[in-house]
Amino acid sequence: MVSRRDFVRSTAVGLAAAPALPNILIRRAARPVVIADYSGYAFKNGGSENAVERAFRGITQGEDVLDALIAGVNIPELDPTENGIGYGALPNAYGVVQLDASCMHGPKRRAGAVASIEGVRTPSLVAKAVMELTDHHLLVGRDARDFARDVGFTVEDDLNTPDSRRLWMEWRRRVDPEHWLDPNGAGRRRRDENRPAHERDPELLAGLSMVRDGLIREGSFWGTINCSGITPAGDLAGVTTTSGLAWKIPGRVGDSAILGAGMYVDNDVGAAGSTGRGEANLYNLSSYLIIEELRRGRAPKDAGMEALRRIQKNTVERRLLNARGLPNFNVRFFILDKQGRWAGVSLYRAGETKYALCTEQGSSAPDLEPLLPGAPED
């Protein structure tokens, strides 16, 4: 018979003499997910897949994560019925389509972007070429266009479609009805001319009136698609492509081409991107803020809400506030973390209220979760 004390003593001695077992690192596979704004769900350019479906198919069949995402956003970029990005996008105040795009490759820790580029239908691919072929991040304007031509892209004289040109003409008539006449009448009285002088911005108000009248989608007025994805191996990337604010001041660059503002990816943490008022994201570096909140352990929804609260707090100019003292614009964030968890959040559940998602269950359009009640114009 062996006493309990002797058994414990002999077992302890045996374990101490046994060779140490090697440390075994078990890497858990991530849940593959692609997330985008609603354009990633709504447009197929006559094909069978939308952007998030095409991107998800790529990342689950072994394509490079960024290649798959860009192949996805190329679908709405080339769709002439998507007036917010790429071919047929709503032009600037001079009637010229100027585009911005950026991309970030999580595993490679590299990024590329173009801004105010003209004549190329897929600026997302030019941004990728900047990332791959140069030591730089951002090329702009005419020189970005020349770079695109030099590396083999087709450069066209005009990316307007008949529809985008027609909508630009309607905007011109609403801004300046005394000189740009309505073909269906002698002129058009500006809808908002009775507003107080400090609240007038005829160019912006004319555009918003076209949204209210159903002539353009709110998403097309702000004009952006952001798309992020995580592979089964846990690698992340993101891409954003846009025509920016409809009828913007020529040369205006918003947040989409600027790392940390409209989009940011950290392969160890997550990915975040945005649509809506770009200047708010530029001021707050919102996408970078979200990634840092994820790094601190916050869930994607909570990280996005923190960025929205920061935007609300820092919006203090009277011209940017509604009658309730809240921002008179909308911003949306689309967020993934390293575990494959996601969230879609917005300042308001108004205008475009859904986003795009693709998982093993297929693509869907969930509701965005708002920070504030009502709508920006309330």
C-alpha positions as CSV (number, residue, x, y, z in Angstrom):
1,M,0.0,0.0,0.0
2,V,1.3,3.5,-0.9
3,S,0.2,6.3,1.4
4,R,-1.4,9.4,-0.1
5,R,1.6,11.5,1.1
6,D,4.1,9.2,-0.6
7,F,2.1,9.2,-3.8
8,V,2.0,13.0,-4.0
9,R,5.7,13.2,-3.2
10,S,6.7,10.6,-5.9
11,T,4.5,12.2,-8.5
12,A,6.0,15.7,-7.9
13,V,9.5,14.3,-8.3
14,G,8.6,12.6,-11.5
15,L,7.1,15.7,-13.1
16,A,10.1,17.8,-12.1
17,A,12.4,15.3,-13.8
18,A,10.3,15.1,-17.0
19,P,11.5,17.1,-20.1
20,A,9.7,20.3,-20.6
21,L,7.0,20.3,-23.3
22,P,7.5,22.8,-26.2
23,N,5.2,25.8,-26.3
24,I,2.6,25.1,-28.9
25,L,1.1,28.2,-30.7
26,I,-2.4,27.4,-32.0
27,R,-3.6,30.1,-34.5
28,R,-7.3,30.3,-34.6
29,A,-8.8,30.9,-38.1
30,A,-10.8,34.1,-38.4
31,R,-14.3,34.2,-39.7
32,P,-14.1,35.6,-43.3
33,V,-16.2,38.7,-43.7
34,V,-16.6,41.6,-46.2
35,I,-18.2,44.8,-45.2
36,A,-19.0,47.9,-47.2
37,D,-21.5,50.8,-47.5
38,Y,-24.8,50.1,-49.3
39,S,-23.3,50.6,-52.8
40,G,-21.5,47.3,-52.2
41,Y,-24.8,45.6,-52.0
42,A,-27.0,47.5,-54.4
43,F,-25.0,47.6,-57.7
44,K,-24.0,44.7,-60.0
45,N,-23.3,46.5,-63.3
46,G,-25.4,44.0,-65.1
47,G,-23.6,41.0,-63.6
48,S,-24.6,38.4,-61.1
49,E,-22.5,39.6,-58.1
50,N,-22.4,42.8,-56.1
51,A,-19.1,44.1,-54.6
52,V,-19.2,42.3,-51.3
53,E,-20.1,39.0,-53.0
54,R,-17.3,39.3,-55.5
55,A,-14.8,40.2,-52.7
56,F,-15.9,37.4,-50.4
57,R,-15.6,34.9,-53.2
58,G,-12.0,36.1,-53.8
59,I,-10.9,36.0,-50.2
60,T,-12.3,32.5,-49.6
61,Q,-10.8,31.1,-52.8
62,G,-7.3,32.2,-52.1
63,E,-7.0,35.6,-53.8
64,D,-4.9,38.2,-52.2
65,V,-7.1,40.1,-49.8
66,L,-6.7,43.5,-51.4
67,D,-7.0,42.1,-54.9
68,A,-10.3,40.6,-54.0
69,L,-11.6,43.8,-52.4
70,I,-10.6,46.0,-55.4
71,A,-12.2,43.5,-57.8
72,G,-15.3,44.0,-55.7
73,V,-15.4,47.8,-55.8
74,N,-14.6,47.7,-59.5
75,I,-18.2,46.6,-60.0
76,P,-19.8,49.8,-58.8
77,E,-17.0,51.9,-60.1
78,L,-17.8,50.7,-63.7
79,D,-21.6,50.8,-63.2
80,P,-22.9,53.9,-64.9
81,T,-26.0,53.9,-62.7
82,E,-23.9,54.4,-59.6
83,N,-23.6,58.2,-59.6
84,G,-21.3,58.4,-56.6
85,I,-18.1,56.7,-57.9
86,G,-16.1,56.0,-61.0
87,Y,-17.7,56.1,-64.4
88,G,-20.8,58.3,-64.6
89,A,-20.1,59.9,-61.1
90,L,-21.6,63.3,-60.4
91,P,-19.0,65.9,-61.5
92,N,-17.5,68.9,-59.8
93,A,-18.9,72.5,-60.2
94,Y,-17.3,72.8,-63.7
95,G,-18.9,69.5,-64.9
96,V,-15.6,67.5,-64.6
97,V,-15.5,64.1,-62.9
98,Q,-12.7,64.1,-60.4
99,L,-12.1,61.0,-58.4
100,D,-10.2,60.0,-55.2
101,A,-9.3,56.5,-54.0
102,S,-7.0,54.8,-51.5
103,C,-6.2,51.2,-50.4
104,M,-4.3,49.6,-47.5
105,H,-2.8,46.1,-47.5
106,G,-2.7,44.8,-44.0
107,P,-0.1,42.0,-44.3
108,K,2.3,44.2,-46.3
109,R,1.8,47.3,-44.2
110,R,1.6,49.3,-47.4
111,A,-0.9,51.8,-48.9
112,G,-1.5,53.9,-52.0
113,A,-3.9,56.6,-53.1
114,V,-4.8,59.1,-55.8
115,A,-6.8,62.3,-55.5
116,S,-8.5,64.6,-58.1
117,I,-7.7,62.2,-60.8
118,E,-9.6,62.6,-64.1
119,G,-10.2,60.2,-67.0
120,V,-9.8,56.8,-65.3
121,R,-12.9,54.7,-64.5
122,T,-11.2,52.6,-61.8
123,P,-9.1,54.9,-59.5
124,S,-9.0,52.1,-56.9
125,L,-6.7,50.2,-59.3
126,V,-4.5,53.3,-59.8
127,A,-4.2,53.7,-56.0
128,K,-3.0,50.1,-55.9
129,A,-0.5,50.8,-58.6
130,V,0.8,53.7,-56.6
131,M,1.2,51.3,-53.6
132,E,3.0,48.6,-55.7
133,L,5.1,50.6,-58.1
134,T,6.3,53.7,-56.2
135,D,7.8,54.6,-52.8
136,H,5.0,57.0,-52.2
137,H,1.5,57.0,-50.9
138,L,-0.4,59.7,-52.7
139,L,-0.4,61.2,-56.2
140,V,-2.8,64.0,-57.2
141,G,-4.4,65.8,-60.1
142,R,-2.9,65.9,-63.6
143,D,0.2,64.0,-62.4
144,A,-1.8,61.2,-61.0
145,R,-3.6,60.9,-64.4
146,D,-0.2,61.0,-66.2
147,F,1.1,58.3,-63.9
148,A,-1.9,56.1,-64.7
149,R,-1.4,56.5,-68.4
150,D,2.3,55.7,-68.1
151,V,1.7,52.4,-66.3
152,G,-0.9,51.3,-68.8
153,F,-4.4,52.6,-67.8
154,T,-6.8,53.9,-70.4
155,V,-7.3,57.7,-69.9
156,E,-10.5,59.1,-71.3
157,D,-11.4,62.7,-72.0
158,D,-14.7,62.6,-70.1
159,L,-16.2,60.2,-67.5
160,N,-19.6,61.8,-67.6
161,T,-22.6,59.8,-68.8
162,P,-25.7,61.4,-70.3
163,D,-27.3,61.0,-66.9
164,S,-24.5,62.6,-64.8
165,R,-24.3,65.5,-67.3
166,R,-28.1,66.0,-67.1
167,L,-28.0,66.1,-63.3
168,W,-25.1,68.6,-63.4
169,M,-27.2,70.8,-65.7
170,E,-30.1,70.6,-63.3
171,W,-27.9,71.6,-60.4
172,R,-26.6,74.6,-62.4
173,R,-30.2,75.7,-63.0
174,R,-31.0,75.5,-59.3
175,V,-27.9,77.5,-58.3
176,D,-28.2,80.2,-61.0
177,P,-31.8,80.2,-62.4
178,E,-31.4,83.6,-64.0
179,H,-28.8,82.4,-66.4
180,W,-29.3,78.6,-66.7
181,L,-32.9,78.2,-67.8
182,D,-35.1,75.2,-67.2
183,P,-36.0,73.7,-70.6
184,N,-39.5,73.1,-69.2
185,G,-40.0,76.7,-68.1
186,A,-38.6,80.2,-68.1
187,G,-36.6,79.8,-64.9
188,R,-36.6,78.3,-61.4
189,R,-36.9,80.2,-58.2
190,R,-34.2,79.1,-55.7
191,R,-36.0,77.0,-53.0
192,D,-33.9,78.2,-50.1
193,E,-33.5,81.9,-50.8
194,N,-35.7,82.8,-47.8
195,R,-33.2,81.3,-45.4
196,P,-31.2,83.7,-43.3
197,A,-28.0,84.9,-45.0
198,H,-25.7,83.0,-42.6
199,E,-27.5,79.7,-43.5
200,R,-27.2,80.1,-47.3
201,D,-24.9,78.0,-49.3
202,P,-26.6,78.0,-52.7
203,E,-24.4,75.3,-54.2
204,L,-24.8,72.9,-51.3
205,L,-28.5,73.7,-50.8
206,A,-29.2,73.1,-54.5
207,G,-27.6,69.7,-54.3
208,L,-29.5,68.8,-51.1
209,S,-32.7,69.9,-52.7
210,M,-32.1,67.4,-55.5
211,V,-31.7,64.7,-52.9
212,R,-35.0,65.8,-51.3
213,D,-36.7,65.8,-54.7
214,G,-35.6,62.2,-55.4
215,L,-33.4,63.1,-58.3
216,I,-30.2,61.6,-56.8
217,R,-29.6,59.2,-53.9
218,E,-28.2,60.6,-50.7
219,G,-25.3,58.1,-51.1
220,S,-24.5,59.5,-54.6
221,F,-24.5,63.1,-53.3
222,W,-21.7,62.2,-50.9
223,G,-20.4,59.7,-53.4
224,T,-18.2,57.0,-51.8
225,I,-17.8,53.2,-51.4
226,N,-15.6,51.8,-48.7
227,C,-15.0,48.0,-48.6
228,S,-13.0,46.1,-46.0
229,G,-12.4,42.4,-45.6
230,I,-10.8,39.7,-43.5
231,T,-9.6,36.3,-44.8
232,P,-10.0,32.9,-43.2
233,A,-6.3,33.3,-42.2
234,G,-7.0,36.6,-40.4
235,D,-5.5,39.0,-42.9
236,L,-7.2,42.4,-43.5
237,A,-7.3,45.1,-46.2
238,G,-9.4,48.0,-47.2
239,V,-10.2,50.2,-50.2
240,T,-12.2,53.4,-50.7
241,T,-13.1,55.0,-53.9
242,T,-15.2,58.1,-54.5
243,S,-16.1,61.1,-56.6
244,G,-16.4,63.1,-53.5
245,L,-19.1,65.7,-52.8
246,A,-21.3,66.2,-55.8
247,W,-20.6,69.5,-57.6
248,K,-17.7,70.2,-55.3
249,I,-15.2,73.0,-55.7
250,P,-12.7,71.7,-58.4
251,G,-9.7,70.3,-56.7
252,R,-11.4,69.5,-53.4
253,V,-10.1,66.4,-51.8
254,G,-12.1,64.8,-49.0
255,D,-11.2,62.1,-46.5
256,S,-11.2,59.1,-48.8
257,A,-7.6,59.5,-50.1
258,I,-6.2,60.3,-46.7
259,L,-4.9,57.5,-44.4
260,G,-6.6,57.6,-41.0
261,A,-9.4,59.8,-42.1
262,G,-11.7,58.0,-44.5
263,M,-10.1,54.6,-44.1
264,Y,-7.4,52.8,-42.0
265,V,-6.2,49.2,-41.6
266,D,-4.0,47.6,-39.1
267,N,-3.5,43.9,-39.7
268,D,-3.1,43.2,-36.0
269,V,-6.2,45.0,-35.0
270,G,-8.9,45.7,-37.7
271,A,-10.2,47.8,-40.5
272,A,-12.5,50.9,-40.6
273,G,-13.8,53.0,-43.4
274,S,-16.4,55.7,-43.8
275,T,-18.9,57.6,-46.1
276,G,-20.6,60.9,-45.5
277,R,-19.1,64.3,-44.8
278,G,-15.4,63.9,-45.4
279,E,-14.3,67.1,-43.7
280,A,-15.6,65.7,-40.3
281,N,-13.4,62.7,-40.7
282,L,-10.4,64.8,-41.8
283,Y,-10.7,66.9,-38.7
284,N,-11.0,64.0,-36.3
285,L,-8.9,61.3,-38.1
286,S,-12.0,59.1,-37.4
287,S,-10.9,55.8,-39.0
288,Y,-7.6,55.9,-37.1
289,L,-9.4,56.7,-33.9
290,I,-11.6,53.6,-34.4
291,I,-8.6,51.3,-34.9
292,E,-7.1,52.7,-31.7
293,E,-10.3,52.0,-29.9
294,L,-10.3,48.5,-31.2
295,R,-6.7,48.1,-30.0
296,R,-7.8,49.1,-26.5
297,G,-10.3,46.2,-26.5
298,R,-13.5,47.9,-27.6
299,A,-16.0,46.0,-29.7
300,P,-16.5,47.3,-33.3
301,K,-19.8,49.0,-32.5
302,D,-18.5,50.7,-29.4
303,A,-15.4,51.9,-31.3
304,G,-17.5,53.4,-34.1
305,M,-19.8,55.1,-31.6
306,E,-16.8,56.7,-30.0
307,A,-15.8,58.2,-33.3
308,L,-19.3,59.5,-33.9
309,R,-19.3,61.1,-30.5
310,R,-16.0,62.8,-31.2
311,I,-17.4,64.2,-34.5
312,Q,-20.5,65.5,-32.6
313,K,-18.4,67.1,-29.9
314,N,-16.1,68.8,-32.4
315,T,-18.8,70.2,-34.7
316,V,-19.4,73.7,-33.2
317,E,-19.7,76.0,-36.2
318,R,-23.3,77.4,-36.5
319,R,-23.4,76.6,-40.2
320,L,-22.8,72.9,-39.5
321,L,-25.6,72.6,-36.8
322,N,-29.3,72.0,-37.2
323,A,-32.1,73.6,-35.1
324,R,-31.4,71.1,-32.3
325,G,-27.7,72.1,-32.1
326,L,-26.6,68.8,-33.6
327,P,-24.6,68.1,-36.8
328,N,-26.6,68.9,-39.9
329,F,-24.8,66.1,-41.9
330,N,-24.4,62.4,-41.7
331,V,-21.4,60.1,-41.3
332,R,-21.3,56.3,-41.5
333,F,-18.6,53.8,-40.4
334,F,-18.1,50.2,-41.4
335,I,-15.8,48.3,-39.1
336,L,-14.1,44.9,-38.8
337,D,-11.9,43.6,-36.0
338,K,-9.2,40.9,-36.1
339,Q,-11.7,38.3,-34.9
340,G,-14.1,38.9,-37.8
341,R,-16.6,40.8,-35.7
342,W,-18.2,43.8,-37.5
343,A,-20.5,46.8,-37.1
344,G,-22.1,49.5,-39.2
345,V,-22.9,52.7,-37.4
346,S,-24.0,56.2,-38.4
347,L,-24.7,59.6,-36.8
348,Y,-28.4,59.3,-37.9
349,R,-30.5,56.5,-39.3
350,A,-31.5,58.7,-42.2
351,G,-31.0,58.8,-46.0
352,E,-29.0,55.6,-46.6
353,T,-29.9,53.5,-43.6
354,K,-28.3,50.2,-44.5
355,Y,-24.9,48.8,-45.3
356,A,-23.5,45.8,-47.2
357,L,-22.2,42.6,-45.6
358,C,-21.1,39.2,-46.9
359,T,-20.4,36.1,-44.8
360,E,-20.7,32.3,-45.3
361,Q,-24.5,32.9,-45.3
362,G,-24.3,35.2,-48.4
363,S,-24.7,38.9,-48.8
364,S,-27.2,41.0,-46.9
365,A,-28.0,44.6,-46.1
366,P,-28.3,45.1,-42.3
367,D,-29.5,48.3,-40.7
368,L,-27.0,50.9,-39.6
369,E,-27.1,51.6,-35.8
370,P,-27.4,55.4,-35.2
371,L,-25.9,57.5,-32.5
372,L,-28.5,60.3,-32.7
373,P,-32.3,60.3,-33.1
374,G,-34.1,61.8,-36.1
375,A,-32.4,63.2,-39.2
376,P,-29.6,65.7,-39.9
377,E,-32.1,68.3,-41.2
378,D,-34.5,68.1,-38.2
